[in-house]
Every structure is written in structure tokens, then in C-alpha cells.
């Protein structure tokens, strides 16, 4: 964070829900916005970034990813059965060298930065990677991913999660917060779901899970059979004392008492009654268009209906084991293709404010008092509607990006820069 005042000159600023401003300035002190206004002061005692030919938006929030799996790019083919894909991911992930894992992690973090991501919701399972996360320039909500279908393991697993969370409390001004993620209803016992939920409530941290990603999950929960039974049995991870609940994944989680405030990832295969259930439980949703398309899913999240019910919805890339790229601009373009009933400005809302609400990070609406996390797009033609800029089909990068008042990326051909 810089000590002196900083200001940004802009052509247009859209706060995504707040006010819009034209030909104005945004002033930053200690990483936070202190003023936004149309019109430019003649004198300013501080650093000026002249981006007066640019559109400014709140930064993008990639609300679901597994950055540590980036080294699996190109190593995991699509498979007929989801469980075969899981087995390949597990095998390739354990064969990945630490050096390759860390190199790919940082390479892809840079892809996120350049494509405008200023906050990331990431699932991770290697605590040794925390030092690498700490080196990243953007805000992060890091979910410690936990598996365990045998109920006898629940307490021990939850205690080790608790130890890690207590060892790494988010310090004041830290860009990084830790959170909890039971992996999925087919890989986590009811006891572990409950232990982790009470831990999240006790430590006041976010709680997330992959939910209703595939049809086989519904089959497993309704009758206790199918591919997941086979997978768990083969891996000697099944628990024969488990009784299939006979209901949908969302309803199952509600019955366990763990759906409240959950950050639910995917939600591809929902029953109609699940929609209200999610809203009533104040659950949040993360839509992963690239991953859903990569797998060739037949159904995906009814984004518009959930938004109309008041559910916070964000957008996530998921990992490079099930997506061809972590470029976030690809995800917003694909969101438009997959959810054509949304206007481009609404998709940009999901990509920014929706994601920050879903992850439970600070308000990111470019208002006074909020963090200066923002991105810029240069106007090619000043008559262009602002919402079209991020959707340019050949665009791979934003023109600049800032987190907590620090410029973390700037295209070399941009007009302005410091004065
Ligand atoms: Zn995932």
C-alpha cells in the first residue's frame, strides 16, 4: 500500500450497482477509495494515473478455481464417466512434481491477473502452498478442501482443519482469508459435513462445497448406487453404515443443517424445489461455464432464476483439469453464450459484485470507503456501449488492474501511467 494519495483519471466509471461517472477522478488513500467524482481537480498532491481514455469497473472475482491443479493442463482427457475423470486427476495430481506444481500455479495466477481477476476463491489441499498464495498480488478466499466418506474419520479430519485455520488467521490488511470446503456430497460423510459446518460457524469463516455437479451424484444420494458407489468401494473409502437419504443433493445438505450460507459450486442438476431451498438458506452459487462446457454437461445452473430469487451468483473458472484456460475473459464470453437471457451488463455484475457477495469478501462497488480493487478497459471508440468492451472476442487482457490501490498489471501501450 502506498503512503501518499493516488488518483485515477477515467473516461467512464461504472460501479455496477452504484452510480456511474464520466470524465472524472477516483482518489485512493491507504488502499481504499476516498472519493469518486465526475470532473477533474486542477491540482492534486499525489500520484496520478492518467487513464482518461478508459472504462473502470470493479475487479473481476474468479469465485471458484483450484490453482494448485494448473500443472494438470493437457494431462487429463475428457472421459465418458465422471468417476474415471476423477481417478485420472487423482493419479496425475499425485505424480506431479512440486516444482511443476508451483511453476504452473504462478503461471496461471498471472493469467488471472492479466484477464482482470482481483479476487480469487480457490480450493486447495496442500497447506505448504500457503506461502505461494501469500506471494500473489490479488485478494483470496482460500477454501481448505476436505474429503472423507467414512464417518469414523470425521472428528480427526475436522481437528486438523481447525489447527490449520487457527495457525493462519487473516491479519489486518491481509489479502488472504482461509475458509472451509467439504469436497462434495459423494465424498464427505454426514458427520464430517456437520463438524466442518460447526467449525466454520465457530471461526466465522466461509463454507463451500461442490453441489449437484453431475447426474451420478443424484443417483448415488437417491438410491446409494451407481458410479460413486463403485468408486468409493474401489478406493476402500465407502462407509457401509451410510444410508442413502433418497433426496436431491441440495435437500440432503439442508437436512444435514449445512446448507445455510453455503457457497455452492456448480448446481447443474437441480430439482425445482431446490431453487427456493437455496434462497431460503441464504446459500450462494458459483457458475462455472468453462468447466461445464468442457465436460459437455446436458444441464447447468439456472442462473437467472437464482438471481431473481435473490441468490448471490458468481462466476468461476474451475481448474485446468476441466477447462482449457483460466483466462477470466473467456468465462464471461462463455457465460453470455450459455445464459443468453442475461444482458452483458448483468454478466459483468456476476463477474464482479456477484462473485464478491458469493465469497463473502468486502463490498467491491467502487464507493468511498471500499477497497481500490479495479480494472480498466480502453475505449477504442468512445461511442461504444461500455458493457461491450470486456466482451471483445479477441481481447485476452484488461488494460490495467489494481488491488488495494496498487497497480498489479498495466498493458505497455496504455496512454497514461504515473505523472
Ligand atoms: Zn472445483
Boltz pocket constraint, residues with backbone or C-beta under 6 A from the ligand:
constraints:
  - pocket:
      binder: B
      contacts: [[A, 64], [A, 65], [A, 66], [A, 123], [A, 210], [A, 265], [A, 318], [A, 319]]
      max_distance: 6.0
